[in-house]
Amino acid sequence: MGSIHMHKMIGKITLSLGRQVSSVARGATQVRRLLHGGYVRIHPSVQEALVEGRPVVALESTIITHGMAYPLNLSMAREVEEIVRTNGAVPATVGILRGQIHVGLTDEELEFLASSKNAVKVSRRDFPFVLSQGLSGGTTVSGTMIVAHKAGIPVFVTGGIGGVHRHGENTLDVSADLTELGRTPVAVVSAGAKSILDIGRTLEYLETQGVCVAAFGESREFPAFFSRQSGFQAPYHVQDEEEAAKLIDSALGLGLSSGVLIAVPCPQERAAQGQAIEEAIQQALSQARSKGITGKDVTPFLLQKLTELTDGKSLDSNLALIQNNARVGSCIAVALSKLQKARRKRSQRGQKDMTAPQPVVIGGINVDFIAKAQNPEILGGGQTNAGRVRRAFGGVGRNLADCLSRLGQAPLLLSAVGKDEHLESVLHYCHHMVSQFKENLCQAPLVCIDGNVPLSTIQYVCQLAREHQLAVCYEPTDENKASKPFLSDSWKALTYISPNLQELRAINRTLGNPVPAELPSRLEDVVQAAVALACPLLAHLQCVVVTLGAHGVLLCGRSLGGSISLHPGAHKQAAAARLCAAHYPAIPVSREEIVNVSGAGDSLMAGILAGVLAKHDTGTCVRMGLLAASLSLRSYEPISPDISTSSVSQEQVKSRSWPEAKVWKMD
């Protein structure tokens, strides 16, 4: 159960440090940006796949609205989506319904488009009008490429692309699909260009647009939609899905703005005879000219006429090639996804090799509102009392991470936050701590956890500490929460704890140890009580750091070379070392100078831990903590913005005169 709760908490992670952004994170950001535009609805299954980095295949919808009659178009669309799923990818049919772009359609939405009598054929030029008028339509190759690219879908499957129409040198009738391929980085898997087009000029135009064209399979022959042969060779060819994926990956990796065309021949057993199709095309073209049909109405008319003139054989070929393209395109998308995941893993390993592991802090973030009356006397009787209200950002975990960050330690902060009006302000204020989650708990040089964290999470972290010899510091937070790790044997995996005297008493009470009924206030008595309460914990802990407020701090641990060792693992190598307590007085801060006490203890511990991570000696570590605490006492914020690697450092410690630490033997 511990790991389950831990993962639930990790799911609410909001803050971490570093600068690299994974491609999966970029995909999630891209999806959110697209959704924020208001024009787009991404189906949940598609959105989930994109965020998780799983393969998605975009599908056009003009073939549904203009390519086939109802209900054949609907059954075809369903079959194609199922083929995509069967081959390991998620289908994302793109269409426009009532003025909104849909990426991924429900079955009801598919049927709506398939049965629509007034659907518009939507290319790049048509989007503004169709969306502004609240119309519905099928997206062409060009239109679908635009949406796929914006959604972060790199692979798009269609039947055949548009191209240069016959006699296009006179009419200038060139499909927008070709210019889109030249400026939108999406891989289009199709059965080449439609055979009703001028294939030679289409290939020439694609070359001019800088589009990488490759035939798929054993031959370089560029397919002509219904027919496997066009009489023209593709510039390149790829043998299988893996080669196609590598080609697409190279194009995407170069950051070229142009697309890739993978031309897949129609299956041999279903391919129409080239000569018969050519004769039917010429007859259909003649009828189109005689009827005065031009522009975007030409292709639907010709396809319908071809079906009639070939007794349905062209339609059979059409269905076969679309299904085949869906299978091939899905396999390419899966292969591409594997390549990208492998590259991400290599990149992450490289980052781990080059980047020092980060300390991890797991704990709470609070937004505190502090009200202070202007006058020392509070007026009664319902009268107004002038004053000031300030907002501050606190929480033990946040405070520790904030201070460590200011001291150059780049911690990873894991915290749960609410979705309320304060979230954005928290993120903005903590911007110097925000970045990508790079290192996991098992690689951290130090893990800090506070008492706000659920018990199951604390137990999970302690389990990891045992298994991976992690250094873990527990900040008890308050007297009521202090005992969480001590409810079981989990606490024995901790390295440090930093309680005050009340919290230390609560911990011992939980363990069944004798505790004083009243806590003393005189320094000598406080030290004596703290030593007695810390002693039973040192059988397993390396150091108990007892915070004493204005009295400073008391370190209880094993003495090595005259001072108590703070460095993880040292106590295990020196079992014969004596138990000692060392008292370090606080830096004097007058009552008038004290502005805020809520973050002083956290600053103290963060300063100590920053010194430990920098491998300084014990005296330097503790005095760095005392410097940080004195700065935060003078600050309106829990953690003083003046804390930095220059104001709290080994050099600053050496530049000051300090009272000697007083040491007592504990055994």
Buried (B, 14 or more C-beta within 10 A) or exposed (E): EBEEBBEEBBEEBBBBBBEEEBBBBEBBEBBEEBBEEEBBBBBEBBBBBBBEBBBBBBBBBBBBBBBBEBEEBBEBBBBBBEBBBEBBBBBBBBBBBEBBBBBBBEEEBBBBBBBBEEBBBBBBEBBEEBBEEEBBBBBBBBBBBBBBBBBBBBBBBBBBBBBBBBEBEEEEBBBBBBBBBBBBBBBBBBBBBBBBBBBBBBBEBBEEBEBBBBBBBEBBBBBBBBBBEBEBEBBBBBEBBBBBBBBBBEBBEEEBEBBBBBBBBBBEEBBBEBEBBBEBBEBBBEEBEEEEBEEBBBBBBBBBBBBEBBEEBBBBBBBBBBBBBBBBBBBBBBBBBEBBBEEBEEEBEEBBEEBEBBBBBBBBBBBBEBEEEEEEEEEEEEEEEEEEEEEBBBBBBBBBBBBBBBBBBBBBBBBBBEEEEBBEEBBEBBEEBBBBBBBBBBBBBBBBBBBBBBBBBBBBBBBBBEEEEBBBBBBBBBBEBBBBBBEEEBBBBBBBBBBBBEBBBBBBBBBEBEBEEEBBEEBEEBBBBBBBBBBBBBEEBBBBBBBBBBBBBBBBBBBBEEBBBBBBEBBEEBEEBEBBBBBBBBBEBEEEEBBBEBBBBBBBBBBBBBBBBBEBBBBBBBBBBBBBBBBBBBBEBBBBEBBBBEBBBBEBBEEEEBEEBEBBEBE
